Amino acid sequence: MALTGRFWFRKSWTGRLVLLVEEVRPRWFGRGAGKPRWRNARLMDFAEPELRPLMAMEKLHRTGTASATVHNLRPVPGGPELRAANG
């Protein structure tokens, strides 16, 4: 059963995010080409070379770009806003 490299996300009815992967399953008794099907991902699927683009996206997201930074709505005590005011 070989992965095709296609993946998708879905939410379960309990609210969890589930990764789906597409794999080609051989038909019964070797008749023709395999049939693609979607299934929930397993831990060992992340080691497959077909899912390397997914792992690369995760690394790019965590590098500290502007979209990945966390902004506080309340000022932090002793933060730069208070230091500038105390001058």
Biopython code that builds the backbone (N, CA, C, O; Angstrom):
import numpy as np
from Bio.PDB.StructureBuilder import StructureBuilder

atoms = [
    (1, "MET", "N", (0.836, -1.168, 0.000)),
    (1, "MET", "CA", (0.000, 0.000, 0.000)),
    (1, "MET", "C", (0.885, 1.237, 0.000)),
    (1, "MET", "O", (1.525, 1.549, 1.004)),
    (2, "ALA", "N", (0.921, 1.934, -1.117)),
    (2, "ALA", "CA", (1.786, 3.086, -1.273)),
    (2, "ALA", "C", (0.989, 4.378, -1.133)),
    (2, "ALA", "O", (-0.124, 4.500, -1.645)),
    (3, "LEU", "N", (1.576, 5.326, -0.439)),
    (3, "LEU", "CA", (0.945, 6.634, -0.322)),
    (3, "LEU", "C", (1.138, 7.414, -1.614)),
    (3, "LEU", "O", (2.166, 7.280, -2.278)),
    (4, "THR", "N", (0.153, 8.226, -1.969)),
    (4, "THR", "CA", (0.240, 9.026, -3.190)),
    (4, "THR", "C", (0.832, 10.404, -2.927)),
    (4, "THR", "O", (1.239, 11.076, -3.874)),
    (5, "GLY", "N", (0.895, 10.845, -1.685)),
    (5, "GLY", "CA", (1.402, 12.173, -1.360)),
    (5, "GLY", "C", (0.298, 13.199, -1.185)),
    (5, "GLY", "O", (0.578, 14.336, -0.805)),
    (6, "ARG", "N", (-0.946, 12.830, -1.450)),
    (6, "ARG", "CA", (-2.061, 13.744, -1.241)),
    (6, "ARG", "C", (-2.555, 13.600, 0.191)),
    (6, "ARG", "O", (-2.611, 12.491, 0.724)),
    (7, "PHE", "N", (-2.911, 14.712, 0.811)),
    (7, "PHE", "CA", (-3.422, 14.674, 2.176)),
    (7, "PHE", "C", (-4.520, 15.706, 2.333)),
    (7, "PHE", "O", (-4.644, 16.620, 1.518)),
    (8, "TRP", "N", (-5.306, 15.563, 3.366)),
    (8, "TRP", "CA", (-6.427, 16.453, 3.629)),
    (8, "TRP", "C", (-6.693, 16.431, 5.118)),
    (8, "TRP", "O", (-6.285, 15.492, 5.801)),
    (9, "PHE", "N", (-7.368, 17.443, 5.638)),
    (9, "PHE", "CA", (-7.729, 17.498, 7.044)),
    (9, "PHE", "C", (-9.247, 17.488, 7.172)),
    (9, "PHE", "O", (-9.955, 18.025, 6.321)),
    (10, "ARG", "N", (-9.735, 16.878, 8.236)),
    (10, "ARG", "CA", (-11.161, 16.917, 8.540)),
    (10, "ARG", "C", (-11.312, 17.042, 10.046)),
    (10, "ARG", "O", (-10.401, 16.714, 10.805)),
    (11, "LYS", "N", (-12.466, 17.516, 10.463)),
    (11, "LYS", "CA", (-12.778, 17.573, 11.889)),
    (11, "LYS", "C", (-13.680, 16.411, 12.243)),
    (11, "LYS", "O", (-14.649, 16.125, 11.540)),
    (12, "SER", "N", (-13.356, 15.743, 13.340)),
    (12, "SER", "CA", (-14.203, 14.645, 13.792)),
    (12, "SER", "C", (-15.430, 15.227, 14.492)),
    (12, "SER", "O", (-15.495, 16.433, 14.728)),
    (13, "TRP", "N", (-16.381, 14.396, 14.816)),
    (13, "TRP", "CA", (-17.594, 14.897, 15.468)),
    (13, "TRP", "C", (-17.327, 15.339, 16.901)),
    (13, "TRP", "O", (-18.165, 16.012, 17.502)),
    (14, "THR", "N", (-16.163, 14.969, 17.466)),
    (14, "THR", "CA", (-15.793, 15.459, 18.795)),
    (14, "THR", "C", (-14.984, 16.748, 18.729)),
    (14, "THR", "O", (-14.662, 17.329, 19.765)),
    (15, "GLY", "N", (-14.647, 17.209, 17.502)),
    (15, "GLY", "CA", (-13.935, 18.460, 17.342)),
    (15, "GLY", "C", (-12.446, 18.315, 17.109)),
    (15, "GLY", "O", (-11.748, 19.322, 16.985)),
    (16, "ARG", "N", (-11.936, 17.098, 17.047)),
    (16, "ARG", "CA", (-10.507, 16.897, 16.812)),
    (16, "ARG", "C", (-10.183, 17.054, 15.334)),
    (16, "ARG", "O", (-11.019, 16.775, 14.474)),
    (17, "LEU", "N", (-8.980, 17.498, 15.046)),
    (17, "LEU", "CA", (-8.509, 17.620, 13.679)),
    (17, "LEU", "C", (-7.824, 16.316, 13.286)),
    (17, "LEU", "O", (-6.919, 15.853, 13.980)),
    (18, "VAL", "N", (-8.255, 15.723, 12.175)),
    (18, "VAL", "CA", (-7.750, 14.424, 11.739)),
    (18, "VAL", "C", (-7.088, 14.599, 10.381)),
    (18, "VAL", "O", (-7.655, 15.215, 9.479)),
    (19, "LEU", "N", (-5.885, 14.052, 10.242)),
    (19, "LEU", "CA", (-5.168, 14.073, 8.971)),
    (19, "LEU", "C", (-5.557, 12.845, 8.164)),
    (19, "LEU", "O", (-5.468, 11.718, 8.654)),
    (20, "LEU", "N", (-5.988, 13.064, 6.927)),
    (20, "LEU", "CA", (-6.315, 11.980, 6.012)),
    (20, "LEU", "C", (-5.224, 11.881, 4.966)),
    (20, "LEU", "O", (-4.736, 12.905, 4.489)),
    (21, "VAL", "N", (-4.830, 10.670, 4.598)),
    (21, "VAL", "CA", (-3.844, 10.447, 3.541)),
    (21, "VAL", "C", (-4.466, 9.547, 2.487)),
    (21, "VAL", "O", (-5.327, 8.721, 2.789)),
    (22, "GLU", "N", (-4.023, 9.712, 1.248)),
    (22, "GLU", "CA", (-4.512, 8.872, 0.168)),
    (22, "GLU", "C", (-3.473, 7.793, -0.114)),
    (22, "GLU", "O", (-2.276, 8.069, -0.199)),
    (23, "GLU", "N", (-3.944, 6.580, -0.256)),
    (23, "GLU", "CA", (-3.060, 5.470, -0.571)),
    (23, "GLU", "C", (-3.668, 4.674, -1.724)),
    (23, "GLU", "O", (-4.877, 4.707, -1.953)),
    (24, "VAL", "N", (-2.808, 3.964, -2.438)),
    (24, "VAL", "CA", (-3.265, 3.093, -3.516)),
    (24, "VAL", "C", (-3.266, 1.675, -2.979)),
    (24, "VAL", "O", (-2.227, 1.136, -2.599)),
    (25, "ARG", "N", (-4.434, 1.089, -2.956)),
    (25, "ARG", "CA", (-4.585, -0.279, -2.457)),
    (25, "ARG", "C", (-4.709, -1.234, -3.620)),
    (25, "ARG", "O", (-5.491, -0.982, -4.537)),
    (26, "PRO", "N", (-3.959, -2.330, -3.612)),
    (26, "PRO", "CA", (-4.085, -3.287, -4.720)),
    (26, "PRO", "C", (-5.458, -3.952, -4.714)),
    (26, "PRO", "O", (-6.056, -4.176, -3.662)),
    (27, "ARG", "N", (-5.936, -4.258, -5.903)),
    (27, "ARG", "CA", (-7.234, -4.925, -6.031)),
    (27, "ARG", "C", (-7.089, -6.408, -5.719)),
    (27, "ARG", "O", (-5.980, -6.939, -5.649)),
    (28, "TRP", "N", (-8.198, -7.049, -5.540)),
    (28, "TRP", "CA", (-8.195, -8.482, -5.252)),
    (28, "TRP", "C", (-7.605, -9.264, -6.405)),
    (28, "TRP", "O", (-7.913, -8.984, -7.563)),
    (29, "PHE", "N", (-6.793, -10.205, -6.118)),
    (29, "PHE", "CA", (-6.198, -11.132, -7.073)),
    (29, "PHE", "C", (-5.408, -10.423, -8.166)),
    (29, "PHE", "O", (-5.249, -10.968, -9.259)),
    (30, "GLY", "N", (-4.906, -9.211, -7.892)),
    (30, "GLY", "CA", (-4.041, -8.510, -8.827)),
    (30, "GLY", "C", (-4.698, -8.063, -10.120)),
    (30, "GLY", "O", (-4.021, -7.952, -11.142)),
    (31, "ARG", "N", (-5.978, -7.809, -10.103)),
    (31, "ARG", "CA", (-6.687, -7.386, -11.309)),
    (31, "ARG", "C", (-6.481, -5.899, -11.553)),
    (31, "ARG", "O", (-7.055, -5.074, -10.842)),
    (32, "GLY", "N", (-5.684, -5.548, -12.527)),
    (32, "GLY", "CA", (-5.502, -4.153, -12.920)),
    (32, "GLY", "C", (-4.741, -3.329, -11.898)),
    (32, "GLY", "O", (-4.101, -3.849, -10.985)),
    (33, "ALA", "N", (-4.838, -2.039, -12.090)),
    (33, "ALA", "CA", (-4.145, -1.094, -11.212)),
    (33, "ALA", "C", (-4.855, -1.017, -9.862)),
    (33, "ALA", "O", (-6.004, -1.436, -9.721)),
    (34, "GLY", "N", (-4.157, -0.480, -8.890)),
    (34, "GLY", "CA", (-4.737, -0.343, -7.567)),
    (34, "GLY", "C", (-5.804, 0.729, -7.515)),
    (34, "GLY", "O", (-5.938, 1.539, -8.432)),
    (35, "LYS", "N", (-6.554, 0.723, -6.440)),
    (35, "LYS", "CA", (-7.644, 1.667, -6.266)),
    (35, "LYS", "C", (-7.260, 2.667, -5.171)),
    (35, "LYS", "O", (-6.910, 2.257, -4.065)),
    (36, "PRO", "N", (-7.319, 3.966, -5.460)),
    (36, "PRO", "CA", (-6.990, 4.947, -4.402)),
    (36, "PRO", "C", (-8.112, 5.024, -3.368)),
    (36, "PRO", "O", (-9.293, 4.919, -3.699)),
    (37, "ARG", "N", (-7.715, 5.209, -2.109)),
    (37, "ARG", "CA", (-8.686, 5.382, -1.033)),
    (37, "ARG", "C", (-8.098, 6.308, 0.017)),
    (37, "ARG", "O", (-6.879, 6.434, 0.126)),
    (38, "TRP", "N", (-8.957, 6.954, 0.789)),
    (38, "TRP", "CA", (-8.563, 7.853, 1.858)),
    (38, "TRP", "C", (-8.686, 7.129, 3.180)),
    (38, "TRP", "O", (-9.637, 6.378, 3.398)),
    (39, "ARG", "N", (-7.715, 7.355, 4.073)),
    (39, "ARG", "CA", (-7.757, 6.772, 5.409)),
    (39, "ARG", "C", (-7.115, 7.731, 6.391)),
    (39, "ARG", "O", (-6.391, 8.646, 5.999)),
    (40, "ASN", "N", (-7.387, 7.514, 7.681)),
    (40, "ASN", "CA", (-6.758, 8.320, 8.726)),
    (40, "ASN", "C", (-5.265, 8.015, 8.759)),
    (40, "ASN", "O", (-4.855, 6.866, 8.594)),
    (41, "ALA", "N", (-4.465, 9.039, 8.970)),
    (41, "ALA", "CA", (-3.010, 8.865, 8.996)),
    (41, "ALA", "C", (-2.579, 8.176, 10.285)),
    (41, "ALA", "O", (-3.192, 8.341, 11.339)),
    (42, "ARG", "N", (-1.519, 7.410, 10.168)),
    (42, "ARG", "CA", (-0.881, 6.772, 11.322)),
    (42, "ARG", "C", (0.443, 7.481, 11.592)),
    (42, "ARG", "O", (0.913, 8.263, 10.765)),
    (43, "LEU", "N", (1.029, 7.214, 12.727)),
    (43, "LEU", "CA", (2.284, 7.853, 13.094)),
    (43, "LEU", "C", (3.397, 7.516, 12.111)),
    (43, "LEU", "O", (4.210, 8.381, 11.785)),
    (44, "MET", "N", (3.449, 6.281, 11.636)),
    (44, "MET", "CA", (4.508, 5.867, 10.717)),
    (44, "MET", "C", (4.369, 6.509, 9.332)),
    (44, "MET", "O", (5.327, 6.507, 8.560)),
    (45, "ASP", "N", (3.204, 7.053, 9.008)),
    (45, "ASP", "CA", (3.033, 7.716, 7.720)),
    (45, "ASP", "C", (3.899, 8.967, 7.606)),
    (45, "ASP", "O", (4.271, 9.357, 6.499)),
    (46, "PHE", "N", (4.223, 9.598, 8.724)),
    (46, "PHE", "CA", (5.040, 10.812, 8.679)),
    (46, "PHE", "C", (6.480, 10.521, 8.271)),
    (46, "PHE", "O", (7.197, 11.437, 7.868)),
    (47, "ALA", "N", (6.914, 9.279, 8.366)),
    (47, "ALA", "CA", (8.267, 8.898, 7.950)),
    (47, "ALA", "C", (8.349, 8.626, 6.450)),
    (47, "ALA", "O", (9.448, 8.497, 5.912)),
    (48, "GLU", "N", (7.227, 8.538, 5.777)),
    (48, "GLU", "CA", (7.209, 8.252, 4.337)),
    (48, "GLU", "C", (7.690, 9.467, 3.552)),
    (48, "GLU", "O", (7.390, 10.601, 3.927)),
    (49, "PRO", "N", (8.429, 9.247, 2.470)),
    (49, "PRO", "CA", (8.912, 10.385, 1.676)),
    (49, "PRO", "C", (7.791, 11.159, 0.990)),
    (49, "PRO", "O", (7.988, 12.319, 0.628)),
    (50, "GLU", "N", (6.626, 10.552, 0.802)),
    (50, "GLU", "CA", (5.529, 11.258, 0.157)),
    (50, "GLU", "C", (4.954, 12.376, 1.022)),
    (50, "GLU", "O", (4.339, 13.303, 0.496)),
    (51, "LEU", "N", (5.143, 12.307, 2.333)),
    (51, "LEU", "CA", (4.613, 13.342, 3.224)),
    (51, "LEU", "C", (5.658, 14.370, 3.637)),
    (51, "LEU", "O", (5.418, 15.159, 4.551)),
    (52, "ARG", "N", (6.802, 14.373, 2.985)),
    (52, "ARG", "CA", (7.836, 15.373, 3.310)),
    (52, "ARG", "C", (7.360, 16.806, 3.075)),
    (52, "ARG", "O", (7.712, 17.682, 3.865)),
    (53, "PRO", "N", (6.568, 17.095, 2.017)),
    (53, "PRO", "CA", (6.073, 18.479, 1.882)),
    (53, "PRO", "C", (5.227, 18.929, 3.066)),
    (53, "PRO", "O", (5.265, 20.103, 3.433)),
    (54, "LEU", "N", (4.469, 18.026, 3.667)),
    (54, "LEU", "CA", (3.689, 18.370, 4.850)),
    (54, "LEU", "C", (4.600, 18.712, 6.015)),
    (54, "LEU", "O", (4.336, 19.667, 6.745)),
    (55, "MET", "N", (5.661, 17.951, 6.201)),
    (55, "MET", "CA", (6.602, 18.231, 7.279)),
    (55, "MET", "C", (7.369, 19.523, 7.020)),
    (55, "MET", "O", (7.708, 20.233, 7.967)),
    (56, "ALA", "N", (7.649, 19.844, 5.753)),
    (56, "ALA", "CA", (8.331, 21.090, 5.421)),
    (56, "ALA", "C", (7.439, 22.288, 5.733)),
    (56, "ALA", "O", (7.931, 23.324, 6.180)),
    (57, "MET", "N", (6.147, 22.159, 5.504)),
    (57, "MET", "CA", (5.220, 23.246, 5.831)),
    (57, "MET", "C", (5.209, 23.499, 7.326)),
    (57, "MET", "O", (5.109, 24.649, 7.754)),
    (58, "GLU", "N", (5.309, 22.449, 8.130)),
    (58, "GLU", "CA", (5.319, 22.607, 9.576)),
    (58, "GLU", "C", (6.557, 23.368, 10.024)),
    (58, "GLU", "O", (6.474, 24.218, 10.911)),
    (59, "LYS", "N", (7.705, 23.072, 9.423)),
    (59, "LYS", "CA", (8.938, 23.765, 9.803)),
    (59, "LYS", "C", (8.894, 25.230, 9.408)),
    (59, "LYS", "O", (9.357, 26.084, 10.165)),
    (60, "LEU", "N", (8.348, 25.540, 8.237)),
    (60, "LEU", "CA", (8.251, 26.933, 7.809)),
    (60, "LEU", "C", (7.305, 27.718, 8.693)),
    (60, "LEU", "O", (7.526, 28.907, 8.923)),
    (61, "HIS", "N", (6.265, 27.088, 9.190)),
    (61, "HIS", "CA", (5.292, 27.782, 10.030)),
    (61, "HIS", "C", (5.888, 28.146, 11.387)),
    (61, "HIS", "O", (5.518, 29.165, 11.970)),
    (62, "ARG", "N", (6.803, 27.326, 11.895)),
    (62, "ARG", "CA", (7.358, 27.553, 13.234)),
    (62, "ARG", "C", (8.662, 28.351, 13.245)),
    (62, "ARG", "O", (9.325, 28.408, 14.280)),
    (63, "THR", "N", (9.045, 28.958, 12.144)),
    (63, "THR", "CA", (10.327, 29.655, 12.100)),
    (63, "THR", "C", (10.291, 31.036, 12.738)),
    (63, "THR", "O", (11.338, 31.669, 12.874)),
    (64, "GLY", "N", (9.129, 31.519, 13.130)),
    (64, "GLY", "CA", (9.058, 32.827, 13.765)),
    (64, "GLY", "C", (8.699, 33.924, 12.790)),
    (64, "GLY", "O", (9.049, 35.083, 13.015)),
    (65, "THR", "N", (8.019, 33.596, 11.728)),
    (65, "THR", "CA", (7.573, 34.631, 10.809)),
    (65, "THR", "C", (6.480, 35.451, 11.469)),
    (65, "THR", "O", (5.986, 35.089, 12.537)),
    (66, "ALA", "N", (6.106, 36.536, 10.848)),
    (66, "ALA", "CA", (5.116, 37.444, 11.433)),
    (66, "ALA", "C", (3.774, 36.760, 11.637)),
    (66, "ALA", "O", (3.060, 37.088, 12.585)),
    (67, "SER", "N", (3.415, 35.832, 10.788)),
    (67, "SER", "CA", (2.125, 35.167, 10.937)),
    (67, "SER", "C", (2.112, 34.189, 12.102)),
    (67, "SER", "O", (1.043, 33.842, 12.603)),
    (68, "ALA", "N", (3.284, 33.740, 12.542)),
    (68, "ALA", "CA", (3.333, 32.748, 13.605)),
    (68, "ALA", "C", (3.606, 33.353, 14.981)),
    (68, "ALA", "O", (3.629, 32.621, 15.970)),
    (69, "THR", "N", (3.814, 34.667, 15.073)),
    (69, "THR", "CA", (4.109, 35.275, 16.362)),
    (69, "THR", "C", (2.823, 35.487, 17.143)),
    (69, "THR", "O", (1.749, 35.646, 16.564)),
    (70, "VAL", "N", (2.945, 35.486, 18.457)),
    (70, "VAL", "CA", (1.803, 35.677, 19.337)),
    (70, "VAL", "C", (1.838, 37.104, 19.854)),
    (70, "VAL", "O", (2.878, 37.575, 20.315)),
    (71, "HIS", "N", (0.720, 37.789, 19.780)),
    (71, "HIS", "CA", (0.640, 39.165, 20.255)),
    (71, "HIS", "C", (-0.216, 39.196, 21.512)),
    (71, "HIS", "O", (-1.295, 38.604, 21.556)),
    (72, "ASN", "N", (0.273, 39.893, 22.536)),
    (72, "ASN", "CA", (-0.487, 40.053, 23.767)),
    (72, "ASN", "C", (-1.395, 41.254, 23.627)),
    (72, "ASN", "O", (-0.985, 42.288, 23.100)),
    (73, "LEU", "N", (-2.636, 41.126, 24.096)),
    (73, "LEU", "CA", (-3.562, 42.247, 24.051)),
    (73, "LEU", "C", (-3.359, 43.174, 25.237)),
    (73, "LEU", "O", (-3.584, 44.379, 25.125)),
    (74, "ARG", "N", (-2.941, 42.633, 26.367)),
    (74, "ARG", "CA", (-2.681, 43.451, 27.550)),
    (74, "ARG", "C", (-1.199, 43.746, 27.655)),
    (74, "ARG", "O", (-0.387, 42.875, 27.344)),
    (75, "PRO", "N", (-0.812, 44.945, 28.082)),
    (75, "PRO", "CA", (0.626, 45.239, 28.228)),
    (75, "PRO", "C", (1.244, 44.405, 29.341)),
    (75, "PRO", "O", (0.621, 44.170, 30.377)),
    (76, "VAL", "N", (2.454, 43.969, 29.119)),
    (76, "VAL", "CA", (3.194, 43.174, 30.096)),
    (76, "VAL", "C", (3.792, 44.126, 31.122)),
    (76, "VAL", "O", (4.377, 45.136, 30.730)),
    (77, "PRO", "N", (3.670, 43.844, 32.447)),
    (77, "PRO", "CA", (4.266, 44.732, 33.456)),
    (77, "PRO", "C", (5.772, 44.863, 33.235)),
    (77, "PRO", "O", (6.476, 43.857, 33.145)),
    (78, "GLY", "N", (6.258, 46.079, 33.150)),
    (78, "GLY", "CA", (7.668, 46.328, 32.915)),
    (78, "GLY", "C", (8.044, 46.177, 31.457)),
    (78, "GLY", "O", (9.230, 46.127, 31.129)),
    (79, "GLY", "N", (7.061, 46.104, 30.574)),
    (79, "GLY", "CA", (7.293, 45.938, 29.155)),
    (79, "GLY", "C", (7.770, 47.240, 28.510)),
    (79, "GLY", "O", (7.935, 48.234, 29.217)),
    (80, "PRO", "N", (7.993, 47.270, 27.220)),
    (80, "PRO", "CA", (8.524, 48.466, 26.554)),
    (80, "PRO", "C", (7.601, 49.661, 26.623)),
    (80, "PRO", "O", (8.086, 50.790, 26.549)),
    (81, "GLU", "N", (6.286, 49.479, 26.762)),
    (81, "GLU", "CA", (5.388, 50.619, 26.849)),
    (81, "GLU", "C", (5.604, 51.384, 28.155)),
    (81, "GLU", "O", (5.600, 52.615, 28.162)),
    (82, "LEU", "N", (5.793, 50.660, 29.258)),
    (82, "LEU", "CA", (5.985, 51.324, 30.555)),
    (82, "LEU", "C", (7.389, 51.911, 30.665)),
    (82, "LEU", "O", (7.565, 52.962, 31.282)),
    (83, "ARG", "N", (8.390, 51.255, 30.081)),
    (83, "ARG", "CA", (9.737, 51.819, 30.133)),
    (83, "ARG", "C", (9.830, 53.135, 29.383)),
    (83, "ARG", "O", (10.547, 54.038, 29.814)),
    (84, "ALA", "N", (9.125, 53.261, 28.277)),
    (84, "ALA", "CA", (9.158, 54.502, 27.497)),
    (84, "ALA", "C", (8.439, 55.616, 28.256)),
    (84, "ALA", "O", (8.848, 56.775, 28.179)),
    (85, "ALA", "N", (7.368, 55.281, 28.991)),
    (85, "ALA", "CA", (6.623, 56.291, 29.744)),
    (85, "ALA", "C", (7.418, 56.775, 30.943)),
    (85, "ALA", "O", (7.329, 57.950, 31.300)),
    (86, "ASN", "N", (8.196, 55.900, 31.576)),
    (86, "ASN", "CA", (8.979, 56.283, 32.765)),
    (86, "ASN", "C", (10.260, 57.010, 32.369)),
    (86, "ASN", "O", (10.861, 57.710, 33.184)),
    (87, "GLY", "N", (10.674, 56.841, 31.115)),
    (87, "GLY", "CA", (11.761, 57.497, 30.485)),
    (87, "GLY", "C", (13.003, 57.671, 31.145)),
    (87, "GLY", "O", (13.931, 58.244, 30.574)),
]
sb = StructureBuilder()
sb.init_structure("model")
sb.init_model(0)
sb.init_chain("A")
sb.init_seg("    ")
for serial, (resi, resn, name, xyz) in enumerate(atoms, 1):
    if name == "N":
        sb.init_residue(resn, " ", resi, " ")
    sb.init_atom(name, np.array(xyz, "f"), 0.0, 1.0, " ", f" {name:<3s}", serial, name[0])
structure = sb.get_structure()
